[in-house]
Amino acid sequence: MEIKNKANESDIKRETRLLESSQLFGSDNEIMIRHQGSVYRLRITRNGKLIMNK
C-alpha cells in the first residue's frame, strides 16, 4: 500500500512517497539498492533498526 502525503492545493511541491519497509524487504532482512552506479546494502538488524552500507 502506497501512502502519499496530502498537500494543500496551493502547495506546488511534489508529494513525497511513503513506503512501508515491508514493501521493500518482503520476508527478507537485506536488500541491495543500486544508486548512480554504486550498490548499497540495506538491512534490518536484530533490534529492528535499518543500516545502510556501501
Secondary structure, DSSP 8 states (H G I E B T S, - for coil): --EE----TT--S---EE--HHHHHTT-SEEEEEETTEEEEEEE-TTS-EEEE-
